[in-house]
Amino acid sequence: MRLHHALPVAGQKHNRYCGPAALAALTGLNTGEAAAMLRDITGKRAIMGTSSDAMIEALGRCGMRVQHEEEYYPHSSMTLRNWLRDFYKGQLILMIAMNHWWAMHDGFFVDSFNKLPTPIKDVHNPKSQVHKIYFLV
C-alpha cells in the first residue's frame, strides 16, 4: 500500500477539501470520486466538511477497515509534532488534527494542502492538536 496523490485530474470533477483529499490519497480515487462517495453516504449536496462516521464508511466501501483508533482530544494536548516524533512508526493512518484530515504512510502524508505524498518532516502546522487517529488495514 502506498499513498496516492490528491491532485485534480484533467477533465474530471475534483474537490479541494481535506476529507476527499485524504480519502483519495488512501484509496486511489480522485477527489471528485471521493467527494461523490461522501455525498452518497451523507446525503449532502456538497462536501465541505466530513464526519468520522462518513470517512469510515467510505473507507469500508473501498475495502479498507479501521484496525483500532486512538482519541486524544479533549483529554490531551498532544500536538502533531509530538505524536509524529514519539509514536509514528510508518503505519497507514487517517488522522484528524485541528479539524483537518491527514493521510499518512511510510513517512509521507497527503492532505488538501499537500496533494502529493510529502515527507512527514515537512508537515505544515506541526503545533496542531491531534484529535483522533485511525490505524487502517
N, CA and C of each residue as an Amber inpcrd file, in Angstrom:
protein
   411
   0.8480000  -1.1820000   0.0000000   0.0000000   0.0000000   0.0000000
   0.8870000   1.2370000   0.0000000   0.5110000   2.2070000  -0.7840000
   1.2150000   3.4860000  -0.7900000   0.1750000   4.5900000  -0.8620000
   0.5620000   5.7750000  -0.4800000  -0.3330000   6.9160000  -0.6110000
  -0.3910000   7.3470000  -2.0660000  -1.5730000   7.7070000  -2.5120000
  -1.7760000   8.2220000  -3.8560000  -1.7930000   9.7470000  -3.7850000
  -1.6700000  10.3890000  -4.9290000  -1.7740000  11.8460000  -4.9520000
  -3.2450000  12.2490000  -4.8490000  -3.4890000  13.4980000  -4.5260000
  -4.8520000  14.0470000  -4.4650000  -4.9550000  15.2390000  -5.4080000
  -4.2170000  15.1690000  -6.5100000  -4.2440000  16.2490000  -7.4990000
  -5.4970000  16.1600000  -8.3600000  -6.0130000  17.2930000  -8.8260000
  -7.1300000  17.2440000  -9.7750000  -6.6910000  16.5210000 -11.0530000
  -7.6000000  15.7450000 -11.6200000  -7.3220000  15.0440000 -12.8700000
  -7.9880000  15.8290000 -13.9880000  -7.2240000  16.1440000 -15.0310000
  -7.7450000  16.9470000 -16.1430000  -9.0280000  16.3270000 -16.6980000
 -10.0390000  17.1550000 -16.8560000 -11.2970000  16.7160000 -17.4380000
 -12.2250000  16.0030000 -16.4710000 -11.8290000  15.8660000 -15.2140000
 -12.6720000  15.2000000 -14.2240000 -12.9860000  16.1630000 -13.0880000
 -14.1270000  15.9160000 -12.4460000 -14.5070000  16.7550000 -11.3040000
 -13.5200000  16.5360000 -10.1670000 -13.3380000  17.5810000  -9.3520000
 -12.4640000  17.4570000  -8.2010000 -13.0480000  18.2300000  -7.0240000
 -12.4600000  18.0330000  -5.8610000 -12.8910000  18.6850000  -4.6380000
 -11.6380000  19.1500000  -3.9220000 -11.6710000  20.3340000  -3.3290000
 -10.4600000  20.9030000  -2.7270000 -10.4000000  20.7410000  -1.2060000
 -11.3740000  20.0760000  -0.6040000 -11.4130000  19.9760000   0.8520000
 -10.6390000  18.7580000   1.3640000 -10.3220000  18.7760000   2.6590000
  -9.4020000  17.7940000   3.2230000  -9.9730000  16.3870000   3.3100000
 -11.2680000  16.2300000   3.5520000 -11.8560000  14.8890000   3.6400000
 -11.6960000  14.1230000   2.3400000 -12.1820000  14.6590000   1.2180000
 -11.9820000  13.9700000  -0.0560000 -10.5050000  13.7920000  -0.4290000
  -9.6490000  14.7400000  -0.0600000  -8.2160000  14.6090000  -0.3620000
  -7.6120000  13.4200000   0.3890000  -7.9210000  13.2910000   1.6650000
  -7.3910000  12.1690000   2.4480000  -7.9530000  10.8440000   1.9320000
  -9.2490000  10.8140000   1.6230000  -9.8580000   9.5950000   1.0910000
  -9.2230000   9.2180000  -0.2430000  -8.9930000  10.1940000  -1.1010000
  -8.3490000   9.9390000  -2.3940000  -6.9370000   9.4000000  -2.1980000
  -6.2000000   9.9670000  -1.2670000  -4.8200000   9.5300000  -1.0200000
  -4.7690000   8.0850000  -0.5460000  -5.7450000   7.6810000   0.2350000
  -5.7560000   6.3250000   0.7810000  -6.2760000   5.2870000  -0.2060000
  -7.1840000   5.6840000  -1.0910000  -7.8940000   4.7090000  -1.9240000
  -7.4970000   4.7220000  -3.3930000  -6.9150000   5.8080000  -3.8790000
  -6.5980000   5.9280000  -5.2940000  -7.7120000   6.5490000  -6.1150000
  -8.8440000   6.8550000  -5.4850000  -9.8990000   7.6060000  -6.1670000
  -9.3830000   9.0160000  -6.4390000  -9.9840000   9.7240000  -7.3940000
  -9.6540000  11.1380000  -7.4810000 -10.5520000  11.8780000  -6.4880000
 -10.2680000  13.1390000  -6.2350000 -11.0150000  13.8610000  -5.1960000
 -12.4840000  14.0470000  -5.5760000 -12.7880000  14.1180000  -6.8600000
 -14.1820000  14.2060000  -7.2940000 -14.9350000  12.9320000  -6.9830000
 -14.3110000  11.7730000  -7.2440000 -14.9360000  10.4850000  -6.9300000
 -15.0880000  10.3130000  -5.4230000 -14.0730000  10.7380000  -4.6760000
 -14.1380000  10.6440000  -3.2180000 -15.2660000  11.5160000  -2.6710000
 -15.3970000  12.7310000  -3.1940000 -16.4740000  13.6230000  -2.7530000
 -17.8370000  13.0480000  -3.1290000 -17.9430000  12.4420000  -4.3260000
 -19.2170000  11.8320000  -4.7480000 -19.6060000  10.6980000  -3.8070000
 -18.6400000   9.8910000  -3.3960000 -18.9250000   8.8040000  -2.4580000
 -19.3860000   9.3640000  -1.1140000 -18.7090000  10.4110000  -0.6460000
 -19.0960000  11.0200000   0.6300000 -20.4760000  11.6700000   0.5330000
 -20.8130000  12.2550000  -0.6120000 -22.1620000  12.8160000  -0.8020000
 -23.2030000  11.7130000  -0.7580000 -22.9010000  10.5760000  -1.3710000
 -23.8280000   9.4440000  -1.3580000 -24.0560000   8.9410000   0.0660000
 -22.9970000   8.9050000   0.8490000 -23.0970000   8.4270000   2.2360000
 -23.8570000   9.4120000   3.1100000 -23.5650000  10.7030000   2.9610000
 -24.1330000  11.7070000   3.8670000 -25.4580000  12.2940000   3.3890000
 -25.7200000  12.2030000   2.0920000 -26.9110000  12.8400000   1.5440000
 -26.7350000  14.3350000   1.3360000 -25.5230000  14.8470000   1.5440000
 -25.2650000  16.2820000   1.3550000 -25.0560000  16.5910000  -0.1190000
 -25.3940000  17.8080000  -0.5040000 -25.1890000  18.2460000  -1.8880000
 -23.7460000  18.6310000  -2.1640000 -23.0220000  19.0250000  -1.1260000
 -21.6220000  19.4300000  -1.2790000 -20.8390000  18.9390000  -0.0570000
 -19.5920000  18.5700000  -0.2860000 -18.7290000  18.1170000   0.8120000
 -17.7250000  19.2180000   1.1310000 -17.9520000  19.8690000   2.2770000
 -17.0530000  20.9310000   2.7330000 -16.6350000  20.6780000   4.1780000
 -16.9130000  19.5070000   4.6430000 -16.5760000  19.0540000   5.9790000
 -17.0430000  17.6110000   6.0580000 -16.2390000  16.7420000   6.6620000
 -16.5500000  15.3180000   6.6460000 -16.4940000  14.7520000   8.0510000
 -17.5340000  14.0380000   8.4430000 -17.5730000  13.4130000   9.7650000
 -16.7250000  12.1470000   9.7690000 -16.3290000  11.7320000  10.9580000
 -15.5780000  10.4840000  11.1030000 -16.3900000   9.3050000  10.6100000
 -17.6680000   9.2610000  10.9510000 -18.5140000   8.1450000  10.5350000
 -18.5750000   8.0250000   9.0170000 -18.7050000   9.1460000   8.3180000
 -18.7560000   9.1200000   6.8530000 -17.4270000   8.6480000   6.2750000
 -16.3100000   9.0970000   6.8360000 -14.9990000   8.6720000   6.3420000
 -14.8050000   7.1710000   6.5370000 -15.1910000   6.6600000   7.6930000
 -15.0210000   5.2310000   7.9800000 -15.8930000   4.3980000   7.0420000
 -17.1160000   4.8430000   6.7960000 -17.9820000   4.1140000   5.8660000
 -17.4060000   4.1390000   4.4540000 -16.8860000   5.2830000   4.0250000
 -16.2880000   5.3900000   2.6900000 -15.0820000   4.4640000   2.5600000
 -14.2480000   4.4170000   3.5790000 -13.0970000   3.5180000   3.5440000
 -13.5540000   2.0640000   3.4500000 -14.6130000   1.7270000   4.1790000
 -15.1650000   0.3780000   4.1200000 -15.6540000   0.0240000   2.7270000
 -16.2780000   0.9630000   2.0500000 -16.7370000   0.7260000   0.6810000
 -15.5650000   0.4880000  -0.2660000 -14.4030000   0.9800000   0.1080000
 -13.1970000   0.8110000  -0.7180000 -12.3510000  -0.3680000  -0.2570000
 -12.8720000  -1.1630000   0.6630000 -12.1730000  -2.3620000   1.0940000
 -11.1800000  -2.1650000   2.2210000 -11.2060000  -1.0120000   2.8560000
 -10.3020000  -0.7550000   3.9830000 -11.1070000  -0.7900000   5.2770000
 -10.4090000  -1.0610000   6.3690000 -11.0960000  -1.0260000   7.6630000
 -10.1780000  -0.4480000   8.7300000 -10.8030000   0.0070000   9.7990000
 -10.0550000   0.5550000  10.9350000  -9.6560000  -0.6010000  11.8340000
  -8.3570000  -0.7520000  12.0520000  -7.8570000  -1.7920000  12.9460000
  -8.0660000  -1.3650000  14.3950000  -7.6980000  -0.1420000  14.7100000
  -8.0140000   0.4550000  16.0100000  -7.8720000   1.9670000  15.9040000
  -8.3680000   2.6650000  16.9010000  -8.3090000   4.1250000  16.9000000
  -7.8460000   4.6260000  18.2480000  -7.2660000   5.8170000  18.2170000
  -6.8250000   6.4840000  19.4400000  -7.4230000   7.8760000  19.4560000
  -8.0020000   8.2370000  20.5770000  -8.6010000   9.5640000  20.7160000
  -7.8090000  10.3570000  21.7360000  -7.4220000  11.5660000  21.3620000
  -6.6190000  12.4120000  22.2440000  -7.3920000  13.6170000  22.7600000
  -8.1380000  14.2620000  21.9070000  -8.8350000  15.4900000  22.2690000
 -10.1760000  15.1460000  22.8900000 -10.6470000  15.7670000  23.9450000
 -10.1110000  16.9300000  24.6500000  -9.2590000  16.5680000  25.8540000
  -8.9220000  15.2840000  26.0190000  -8.2520000  14.8270000  27.2330000
  -6.7380000  15.0120000  27.2100000  -6.1970000  15.4170000  26.0810000
  -4.7550000  15.5310000  25.9500000  -4.4240000  16.7460000  25.0860000
  -3.2460000  17.2700000  25.2600000  -2.8020000  18.3760000  24.4170000
  -1.7230000  17.8890000  23.4450000  -1.8510000  16.6280000  22.9840000
  -0.8850000  16.0420000  22.0540000  -0.8460000  16.8500000  20.7610000
   0.3500000  17.2830000  20.3680000   0.4950000  18.0190000  19.1140000
   0.9110000  17.0590000  18.0030000   0.7010000  17.5030000  16.7920000
   1.0940000  16.7180000  15.6340000   2.5920000  16.4170000  15.6810000
   3.3920000  17.4130000  15.9740000   4.8490000  17.2310000  16.0510000
   5.2120000  16.1570000  17.0840000   4.6310000  16.2340000  18.2850000
   4.9580000  15.2740000  19.3360000   4.5030000  13.8670000  18.9820000
   3.3180000  13.7380000  18.4050000   2.8300000  12.4060000  18.0520000
   3.7060000  11.7860000  16.9720000   4.0560000  12.5750000  15.9640000
   4.9090000  12.0540000  14.8930000   6.2810000  11.6370000  15.4350000
   6.8440000  12.4230000  16.3200000   8.1630000  12.1390000  16.8860000
   8.1380000  10.9150000  17.8080000   7.1090000  10.8230000  18.6520000
   7.1040000   9.8120000  19.7110000   6.3810000   8.5130000  19.3570000
   5.4340000   8.5490000  18.4300000   4.5890000   7.3760000  18.2230000
   4.5120000   6.8730000  16.7860000   4.7910000   7.7220000  15.8140000
   4.5940000   7.3060000  14.4240000   5.6920000   6.3500000  13.9710000
   5.2790000   5.1950000  13.4750000   6.2220000   4.1630000  13.0370000
   5.9970000   3.7760000  11.5740000   5.4040000   4.6800000  10.7770000
   5.1840000   4.3930000   9.3660000   3.8670000   3.7020000   9.0650000
   3.0150000   3.5500000  10.0680000   1.7470000   2.8800000   9.8770000
   0.8690000   3.6250000   8.8690000  -0.1170000   2.9140000   8.3210000
  -1.1220000   3.5190000   7.4540000  -2.1880000   4.1100000   8.3680000
  -2.2850000   5.4500000   8.3830000  -3.2310000   6.0840000   9.3000000
  -4.0350000   7.1830000   8.6090000  -5.1670000   7.4320000   9.1950000
  -6.0170000   8.5720000   8.8770000  -6.1100000   9.3540000  10.1770000
  -5.7730000  10.6320000  10.1370000  -5.6990000  11.4380000  11.3580000
  -6.5500000  12.6900000  11.2290000  -7.1320000  13.0810000  12.3650000
  -7.7780000  14.3830000  12.4630000  -6.9450000  15.2100000  13.4330000
  -6.4310000  16.3370000  12.9490000  -5.6870000  17.2710000  13.7920000
  -6.2340000  18.6590000  13.4900000  -6.7610000  19.3100000  14.5050000
  -7.3490000  20.6550000  14.3720000  -8.4170000  20.6900000  13.2640000
  -9.3150000  19.6950000  13.3090000 -10.4320000  19.6060000  12.3550000
  -9.9550000  19.5320000  10.9080000  -8.8370000  18.8680000  10.6900000
  -8.2630000  18.7150000   9.3500000  -7.8550000  17.2570000   9.1710000
  -8.2580000  16.6600000   8.0370000  -7.9330000  15.2610000   7.7490000
  -6.5500000  15.1420000   7.1120000  -5.8010000  14.1400000   7.5610000
  -4.4730000  13.8180000   7.0260000  -4.4230000  12.3160000   6.7580000
  -3.8070000  11.9160000   5.6470000  -3.5000000  10.5080000   5.3770000
  -1.9880000  10.3610000   5.4950000  -1.5260000   9.2990000   6.1760000
  -0.0920000   9.1040000   6.3730000   0.2780000   7.6460000   6.1860000
   1.4720000   7.4400000   5.6210000   2.0040000   6.0830000   5.4780000
   3.4750000   6.1530000   5.1000000   4.2690000   5.2810000   5.6950000
   5.6960000   5.1430000   5.3710000   6.4620000   6.4690000   5.3520000
   6.1630000   7.3460000   6.3040000   6.9090000   8.5900000   6.4130000
   6.4480000   9.7070000   5.5000000   5.2940000   9.5330000   4.8480000
   4.7450000  10.5560000   3.9630000   3.3170000  10.8950000   4.3820000
   2.8640000  12.0950000   4.0240000   1.4820000  12.4790000   4.2770000
   0.8990000  13.1400000   3.0320000  -0.4200000  13.1130000   2.9490000
  -1.1690000  13.8290000   1.9130000  -2.3530000  14.4860000   2.6060000
  -2.6160000  15.7250000   2.2350000  -3.8170000  16.4170000   2.6960000
  -4.2280000  17.3870000   1.6010000  -5.1770000  18.2570000   1.8970000
  -5.6850000  19.1620000   0.8680000  -4.7060000  20.2800000   0.5240000
  -3.6730000  20.4910000   1.3270000  -2.6580000  21.4930000   1.0290000
  -1.4690000  20.8790000   0.2850000  -1.1180000  19.6670000   0.6560000
  -0.0060000  18.9340000   0.0330000  -0.6140000  17.7390000  -0.6910000
  -0.9210000  17.9110000  -1.9330000  -1.6730000  16.9150000  -2.6850000
  -0.8180000  15.7580000  -3.1980000   0.4890000  15.9160000  -3.1230000
   1.4160000  14.8370000  -3.4480000   1.9780000  14.2750000  -2.1530000
   2.3040000  12.9750000  -2.1140000   2.9410000  12.4520000  -0.9010000
   4.1780000  13.2850000  -0.5470000   4.1610000  13.8140000   0.6560000
   5.1720000  14.7600000   1.1300000   5.8230000  14.1830000   2.3830000
   7.1460000  14.2900000   2.5330000   7.7920000  13.7570000   3.7360000
   7.2020000  14.3660000   5.0190000   7.0450000  13.5110000   6.0100000
   6.4870000  13.9240000   7.3040000   7.2640000  15.1050000   7.8840000
   8.5630000  15.1600000   7.6490000   9.3750000  16.2530000   8.2130000
   8.9240000  17.6160000   7.7030000   8.2010000  17.6440000   6.5820000
   7.7340000  18.9000000   6.0020000   6.2820000  19.2190000   6.3580000
   5.7570000  18.5610000   7.3790000   4.3610000  18.7730000   7.7580000
   4.1300000  20.2400000   8.1150000   3.0250000  20.7860000   7.6360000
   2.7010000  22.1720000   7.9570000   1.9210000  22.2020000   9.2680000
   2.0320000  23.2760000   9.9710000   1.3360000  23.4830000  11.2390000
   1.5920000  22.3450000  12.2360000   2.8430000  22.0850000  12.6030000
   3.1630000  20.9720000  13.5000000   2.6290000  21.1420000  14.9260000
   2.1780000  22.3370000  15.2700000   1.6200000  22.5530000  16.6110000
   0.1290000  22.2360000  16.6810000  -0.4360000  21.7330000  15.5780000
  -1.8500000  21.3540000  15.5690000  -2.1170000  20.3000000  16.6290000
  -3.2460000  20.4250000  17.2970000  -3.6220000  19.4580000  18.3120000
  -4.2550000  18.2370000  17.6560000  -3.7460000  17.0650000  17.9880000
  -4.2650000  15.8120000  17.4410000  -5.5810000  15.4770000  18.1360000
  -6.6110000  15.2100000  17.3290000  -7.9080000  14.8400000  17.8800000
  -8.0800000  13.3310000  17.9000000  -7.9150000  12.6850000  16.7280000
  -8.1590000  11.2580000  16.6370000  -7.2950000  10.6570000  15.5370000
  -6.8780000   9.4010000  15.7520000  -6.0710000   8.6870000  14.7780000
  -6.7100000   7.3330000  14.5390000  -6.8800000   7.0200000  13.2630000
  -7.4110000   5.7200000  12.8550000  -6.2770000   4.9330000  12.2020000
  -5.9790000   3.7550000  12.7250000  -4.9790000   2.8580000  12.1410000
  -5.7290000   1.9400000  11.1900000  -5.2990000   1.9140000   9.9230000
  -6.0490000   1.2390000   8.8710000  -5.3570000  -0.0310000   8.3970000
  -6.1720000  -0.9480000   7.8950000  -5.6800000  -2.1490000   7.2090000
  -6.5040000  -2.3580000   5.9670000
